[in-house]
Amino acid sequence: MIVTHKYKLKPSESQVKIMLNWITMLKSHYNYCLRDRIEAYEEVKAPRLGEYCDLRTKAHCTPLTCSISKNSNLGEPFKKNGKKRSAYEQQSSELPSFKKSHPWYKLIHSTVLQQNLRRLDKAFQNLFQAGKGYPNFKKRHQFKSFSYPPNQVKVVGDKIYLPSIGWMKMYLSRPLREGFEVRSVTVRQKADGFYVAIQLEDKSIPQTETIDVNQIKAVVGVDCGARPHKLLALSNGKNIPNPEYEKRLAKRKTLRQRRASRKKRGSNNQKIAYRKVARLEQKIVNQREDYQWKVAHKLLQLADVIVMEKLNIQGMSRKGKPKQDENGHYLKNGQNAKKALNRLIRDCSWGGLKGKIRQVAEKFGRIFLEVDPKYSSQTCSSCGFKDKKNRHKESFLCLNCNTPIDADTNAGIVLGKRGCQILGISFDTLLGVTQKVTGTPETTGASNRDTSEALASEPTNPLQLSLFEWMNGRAIGC
């Protein structure tokens, strides 16, 4: 079993300077090695033709300038037994000579430099094996951490020893678990200070114990929303509201950004002002993550299987493509209207919420599924009739069986049924707790209640169009 504990550090001023210098140098070393691996890979992928080996420097084709390894141009490509080194091993063998040419890197612990190379190697593994994007060069705000391998860091009570940095205190919010061994230690800089993440492992305890399909007692379908009263719509008729933490502090954030932009560029006052902006953004992230963890644990208490829609969040929040007429003039593409929607999607953080639900499900041995949401908002959960006219804003009325229900609740039921089909179980286990959904206007909406009561209530939405008014409007041809 693997668990991670995070603690806030209380370093001295000298230790803060050391860690900041380390992060700066490690970022440069990461980009340096990334550039080397890109050049080595490009030479093998698209060999340069002609009498030159490198068109930029116009170096001639000789064994001394041509790369004999597709992984890296640094280090020794072969081991003593004649076998080829991996990319990490090849660049790691270059560290002694790299420290001689760059003496200031001797201040960094050798294992930290090796872990920095492993970080780069993992990025390329994600590219070739997991199909993720090409590794990018890290900017200053993108590189804020460094790691130690196992058996390097010591923890005694509320004190921790980091090699080449020294002993320092930390806020021991919870004790380390007994019987667990330290697997890795990562130090990360945030707006309000430095934090340490200690990963612990106990091999005697299995990581996950997935529930048997025959033992499933309840399944809940979850539809994602971006409204203040509806972050998630459950298939049992209940809604989880969206606190909108970013929107709450938007005015304060705008004021602080305005003050920081008016300071003299590069001055200490401007640095202090931007530090306040960063702390406010960190507060928003902390509030959102705390709320998401509570939602994840509450959902796993309702059902054994959580079924959510698989969304292309990056595509949903992508900017609109520019449109031009025949004369080359730019036309309106609706980007200003979409800007507010993109802000709502970012504030909802569906990707982070799904990740936390998946992690909690694996911890407690439950099942988390993502299904295709295609036409889930247009399909009737009772008879399966699909039509675009079934839905009107937040209301849903089937044209075939005349079933009135909240549109998002209906989508949650459809998603839950699709998950049941994948697992090969009956629909009787759907809807989690209530086993039935009421479609009356009094129970299908939502209101701005306190977040502590959100998961145990069925709120109403005063802005929702009445189902009966909608039905009457259809009857008279409105």
C-alpha positions in Angstrom: 0.0 0.0 0.0 1.3 3.4 -0.9 0.2 6.6 0.8 1.5 10.2 0.7 1.7 12.7 3.6 2.3 16.4 3.0 3.7 18.8 5.6 4.7 22.4 5.6 8.3 23.1 6.3 9.8 25.8 8.6 13.2 26.4 7.1 15.6 29.1 8.1 16.5 32.0 5.9 19.8 30.4 4.8 17.9 27.1 4.0 15.4 29.0 1.9 18.2 30.6 -0.1 19.7 27.2 -0.7 16.5 25.6 -1.9 15.7 28.5 -4.2 19.2 28.3 -5.7 18.8 24.6 -6.2 15.5 25.0 -8.0 17.0 27.6 -10.3 20.0 25.4 -11.2 17.9 22.2 -11.5 15.6 24.0 -14.0 18.6 25.0 -16.1 20.0 21.4 -15.9 16.6 20.0 -16.9 16.4 22.2 -20.0 20.0 21.5 -20.9 19.5 17.7 -20.9 16.2 18.1 -22.7 17.8 20.0 -25.5 20.5 17.3 -25.7 17.9 14.5 -26.0 15.8 16.4 -28.6 18.9 16.9 -30.8 19.9 13.2 -30.5 16.4 12.0 -31.3 16.0 14.4 -34.2 19.4 13.2 -35.7 18.1 9.6 -35.8 14.5 10.5 -36.8 15.5 12.7 -39.7 19.3 12.3 -40.6 20.9 15.4 -42.1 22.0 14.9 -45.7 25.0 16.4 -47.5 28.6 16.8 -46.3 27.6 18.3 -43.0 26.6 16.6 -39.8 25.1 19.7 -38.2 23.6 22.4 -40.5 23.7 25.0 -37.8 27.4 24.7 -37.1 28.3 23.2 -40.5 30.3 20.4 -38.7 31.6 17.8 -41.1 30.5 14.1 -40.9 33.0 12.6 -38.7 32.7 10.0 -35.9 33.6 12.7 -33.3 30.7 15.0 -34.2 28.0 12.5 -35.3 25.8 10.9 -32.6 26.1 7.1 -32.3 23.2 7.0 -29.9 19.6 8.0 -30.4 19.1 8.7 -26.7 21.7 11.4 -26.0 24.9 13.0 -27.1 26.2 13.3 -23.6 28.1 10.7 -21.6 29.3 7.2 -22.5 26.8 5.3 -24.7 28.2 1.9 -23.8 28.7 0.0 -20.6 31.8 -1.9 -19.7 30.2 -5.2 -20.8 29.5 -3.7 -24.2 25.7 -3.2 -23.8 24.1 0.1 -24.6 23.1 2.5 -21.8 19.6 3.9 -21.5 19.1 7.6 -21.9 19.0 8.2 -18.2 22.2 6.1 -17.6 24.0 7.9 -20.4 23.2 11.4 -19.1 23.9 10.2 -15.5 27.4 9.1 -16.5 28.1 12.7 -17.7 27.4 14.2 -14.2 31.0 14.1 -12.9 32.4 15.9 -16.0 29.4 18.3 -15.9 30.2 19.3 -12.3 33.8 19.9 -13.3 32.8 22.3 -16.1 30.0 23.8 -13.8 31.5 23.9 -10.3 28.5 25.5 -8.7 26.5 22.4 -9.3 28.6 20.6 -6.7 26.5 22.4 -4.1 23.5 20.2 -5.1 23.3 16.7 -3.7 24.3 14.1 -6.3 21.1 12.1 -5.8 18.9 15.2 -6.4 20.6 15.7 -9.7 20.0 12.0 -10.6 16.3 12.4 -9.6 16.2 15.4 -11.9 17.3 13.2 -14.8 14.7 10.6 -13.9 12.1 13.3 -14.0 13.2 14.1 -17.6 13.3 10.4 -18.5 9.7 9.9 -17.2 8.5 12.8 -19.4 9.9 10.9 -22.5 8.3 7.6 -21.3 5.0 9.4 -21.2 5.6 10.5 -24.7 6.5 7.1 -26.2 4.4 4.8 -24.0 1.4 6.8 -22.8 1.1 8.9 -25.9 1.3 12.2 -24.1 2.7 15.4 -25.5 6.3 16.2 -26.3 8.3 17.4 -23.3 8.6 21.2 -23.1 11.3 23.4 -21.8 10.5 24.5 -18.2 9.9 28.1 -17.3 10.5 29.6 -14.0 6.9 29.3 -12.8 6.7 25.7 -14.1 9.7 24.2 -12.1 9.2 24.5 -8.4 10.3 21.1 -6.9 13.1 18.6 -6.4 13.2 15.1 -5.1 15.3 12.7 -3.0 15.4 8.9 -3.4 14.6 6.5 -0.6 17.0 6.1 2.4 18.3 9.6 2.1 15.9 11.6 4.2 15.6 11.2 8.0 12.4 12.0 9.9 12.5 12.3 13.7 9.3 13.6 15.4 8.5 17.0 13.9 12.0 17.4 12.4 13.3 16.3 9.0 16.8 16.1 7.6 17.4 16.9 4.0 20.9 16.0 2.7 23.1 19.0 1.9 20.4 21.3 3.4 20.3 20.2 7.1 17.7 19.7 9.8 14.5 21.8 9.8 11.2 21.7 11.6 7.9 21.0 9.9 4.2 21.3 10.9 3.4 17.7 11.8 -0.3 17.8 11.0 -0.5 14.0 11.4 2.0 11.4 12.5 3.8 9.1 10.0 2.2 5.7 9.8 4.0 2.9 11.6 5.4 0.0 9.6 5.7 2.1 6.4 9.0 2.8 4.7 9.9 6.1 3.0 9.7 5.6 -0.7 10.5 9.1 -2.0 10.6 12.7 -0.7 9.7 15.7 -2.8 10.2 19.3 -1.7 7.9 21.8 -3.4 7.8 25.6 -3.4 4.4 27.2 -3.1 3.2 30.8 -2.7 3.0 30.5 1.1 6.2 28.5 1.6 7.9 25.2 1.1 6.1 21.8 1.5 7.4 18.3 1.7 5.5 15.3 0.3 6.7 12.0 1.9 5.6 8.9 0.0 5.3 5.8 2.3 4.9 2.1 1.3 4.0 -1.0 3.1 4.3 -4.1 0.9 2.5 -6.3 3.3 -0.8 -4.4 2.6 -2.2 -4.7 -0.9 -2.7 -1.4 -2.8 -6.2 -2.1 -3.9 -8.9 -4.7 -3.4 -11.4 -4.2 -6.2 -14.9 -5.2 -5.4 -16.4 -8.2 -7.2 -19.1 -7.4 -9.8 -21.5 -9.8 -8.1 -21.1 -7.9 -4.8 -22.2 -4.5 -6.2 -25.2 -3.2 -4.4 -25.5 0.4 -5.7 -24.4 2.3 -8.8 -24.7 6.1 -9.1 -24.4 8.1 -12.4 -22.9 11.5 -12.2 -23.4 14.3 -14.8 -21.0 17.3 -14.6 -22.4 20.8 -14.6 -21.1 24.4 -14.5 -23.9 26.2 -12.7 -23.6 27.7 -9.2 -26.3 25.3 -7.9 -25.1 22.2 -9.8 -21.5 21.1 -10.0 -22.6 17.4 -10.1 -26.1 16.0 -10.8 -26.5 12.5 -9.3 -28.8 9.9 -10.7 -30.7 9.7 -7.3 -32.1 13.2 -7.9 -29.6 15.1 -5.6 -27.3 17.9 -6.8 -23.9 19.0 -5.5 -23.5 22.7 -5.7 -20.5 24.6 -7.1 -19.0 26.9 -4.5 -17.2 29.0 -7.2 -14.2 29.9 -5.1 -12.5 31.7 -7.9 -15.6 33.9 -8.6 -15.9 34.8 -4.9 -12.4 36.2 -4.8 -12.3 37.5 -8.4 -12.7 41.2 -7.3 -10.0 41.0 -4.7 -7.7 39.2 -7.2 -8.3 42.0 -9.8 -7.5 44.7 -7.3 -4.2 43.0 -6.2 -3.2 42.5 -9.9 -3.9 46.1 -10.7 -1.8 47.3 -7.7 1.0 45.0 -8.7 1.0 46.2 -12.3 1.3 49.8 -11.2 4.5 49.2 -9.2 7.8 50.0 -10.6 8.9 47.2 -12.8 11.5 44.9 -11.1 11.3 46.7 -7.8 10.9 45.0 -4.4 7.4 46.5 -4.0 6.3 44.9 -7.2 7.7 41.5 -6.1 5.8 41.8 -2.8 2.6 42.8 -4.6 2.8 39.8 -7.0 3.5 37.6 -4.0 0.2 38.6 -2.6 -1.5 37.7 -5.8 0.1 34.3 -5.8 -1.0 33.7 -2.2 -4.6 34.5 -3.1 -4.4 32.1 -6.0 -3.0 29.5 -3.7 -5.9 30.1 -1.3 -8.4 29.4 -4.1 -6.6 26.2 -5.0 -6.6 25.0 -1.4 -10.3 25.7 -1.0 -11.2 23.9 -4.2 -9.1 20.9 -3.4 -10.5 20.6 0.1 -14.0 20.7 -1.3 -13.3 18.1 -4.0 -11.8 15.7 -1.5 -15.0 15.9 0.6 -17.2 15.4 -2.4 -15.1 12.4 -3.5 -15.4 10.7 -0.1 -19.1 11.5 0.1 -19.8 9.9 -3.3 -18.0 6.7 -2.4 -20.2 6.4 0.7 -23.3 6.5 -1.6 -22.5 3.7 -4.0 -20.0 1.0 -4.9 -19.7 2.2 -8.5 -19.3 5.8 -9.7 -20.1 6.4 -13.4 -19.1 9.8 -14.9 -19.0 11.2 -18.4 -15.7 11.2 -20.3 -15.2 14.8 -21.3 -12.7 16.5 -23.5 -12.1 19.3 -21.1 -9.2 20.8 -23.0 -11.3 20.9 -26.1 -14.2 22.4 -24.3 -12.1 25.3 -23.0 -10.1 25.9 -26.2 -10.3 29.3 -27.7 -12.4 29.8 -30.8 -10.7 29.7 -34.2 -10.4 33.1 -35.9 -12.7 33.7 -38.9 -11.9 35.9 -41.9 -13.9 37.1 -44.8 -12.7 37.3 -48.4 -10.9 40.6 -47.8 -9.0 39.3 -44.9 -11.0 41.1 -42.2 -11.6 39.2 -39.0 -15.2 38.3 -38.2 -16.9 37.6 -34.8 -16.2 34.0 -33.7 -18.1 34.2 -30.3 -14.9 34.1 -28.2 -16.1 36.9 -25.9 -19.2 34.9 -25.1 -17.2 31.8 -24.6 -14.7 33.5 -22.3 -17.1 33.3 -19.4 -17.8 29.6 -20.0 -14.1 28.9 -20.1 -13.7 30.6 -16.7 -16.5 28.5 -15.3 -15.0 25.3 -16.6 -11.7 26.2 -15.0 -13.3 27.0 -11.7 -15.2 23.7 -11.7 -11.9 21.8 -12.3 -13.7 18.6 -13.5 -10.3 16.9 -14.2 -9.0 17.4 -10.7 -12.3 16.2 -9.2 -12.3 13.1 -11.4 -8.8 12.3 -10.3 -9.6 12.6 -6.6 -12.7 10.4 -7.1 -10.7 7.8 -8.9 -8.0 7.9 -6.2 -10.5 7.5 -3.4 -12.2 4.6 -5.3 -9.0 2.8 -5.6 -8.2 3.3 -2.0 -11.5 1.8 -0.8 -11.7 -0.9 -3.5 -14.6 0.7 -5.4 -15.1 1.0 -9.1 -14.8 4.3 -11.1 -16.0 4.3 -14.7 -16.0 6.9 -17.5 -18.4 6.4 -20.3 -19.2 8.2 -23.6 -21.6 11.0 -22.9 -22.9 11.2 -26.5 -26.6 12.1 -26.6 -26.9 11.5 -22.8 -28.8 14.8 -22.4 -31.2 14.1 -25.3 -32.0 10.4 -24.4 -34.9 9.6 -22.1 -33.9 7.5 -19.1 -37.2 5.7 -19.0 -37.9 4.6 -22.6 -34.6 5.4 -24.3 -36.2 7.7 -26.9 -33.6 10.1 -28.3 -34.6 13.6 -29.6 -33.0 17.0 -29.4 -36.4 18.5 -28.5 -36.7 16.4 -25.4 -34.6 18.9 -23.5 -35.3 22.6 -22.9 -32.6 24.3 -20.7 -32.7 22.5 -17.4 -36.0 20.7 -18.0 -36.6 17.4 -19.7 -39.8 16.1 -21.1 -39.8 12.9 -23.2 -41.9 13.3 -26.4 -42.5 9.6 -26.4 -43.5 8.6 -22.9 -44.1 12.2 -21.4 -41.7 11.6 -18.5 -40.9 14.9 -16.8 -37.6 15.1 -15.0 -34.6 17.4 -14.4 -32.4 17.3 -17.5 -29.1 16.8 -15.6 -30.6 14.1 -13.4 -31.9 12.3 -16.5 -28.4 12.5 -18.0 -27.0 11.0 -14.8 -29.4 8.1 -15.0 -28.5 7.5 -18.7 -24.8 7.5 -17.8 -25.4 5.1 -14.9 -27.2 2.7 -17.2 -24.4 2.8 -19.7 -22.0 1.9 -16.9 -24.2 -1.0 -15.8 -24.1 -2.3 -19.4 -20.3 -2.2 -19.4 -20.2 -4.1 -16.1 -22.9 -6.5 -17.1 -25.2 -5.9 -14.2 -28.9 -5.1 -14.0 -30.4 -1.6 -13.8 -32.0 -2.5 -10.4 -28.8 -1.4 -8.7 -28.8 2.0 -10.3 -29.6 5.3 -8.5 -27.5 4.6 -5.4 -29.6 5.2 -2.3 -33.2 6.1 -3.3 -33.7 3.5 -6.1 -36.2 6.0 -7.6 -36.2 9.5 -9.1 -38.9 12.0 -8.6 -39.6 14.3 -11.5 -41.7 16.9 -9.8 -40.6 20.6 -10.1 -40.2 20.8 -6.3 -37.4 18.3 -6.2 -35.6 18.6 -9.5 -33.9 22.0 -9.1 -31.3 23.5 -6.8 -30.7 26.6 -4.6 -27.7 28.3 -3.0 -27.6 26.5 0.2 -24.6 26.0 2.5 -22.1 23.5 1.2 -22.2 21.4 4.3 -25.9 20.6 3.6 -25.5 20.1 -0.2 -24.9 16.4 -0.2 -27.9 15.6 2.0 -30.5 17.8 0.5 -32.6 18.1 -2.7 -32.5 21.9 -3.4 -34.9 23.8 -5.7 -34.0 26.2 -8.5 -36.3 29.3 -8.7 -34.9 30.2 -12.1 -35.8 26.9 -13.7 -38.6 27.0 -16.2 -41.6 25.1 -14.8 -42.3 21.8 -16.5 -46.0 22.5 -16.5 -45.5 25.9 -18.2 -43.3 24.3 -20.7 -45.8 21.5 -21.4 -48.6 24.1 -21.7 -46.5 26.1 -24.1 -46.0 23.1 -26.3 -49.7 22.4 -26.2 -50.7 25.9 -27.5 -47.8 25.9 -30.0 -45.5 28.5 -28.3 
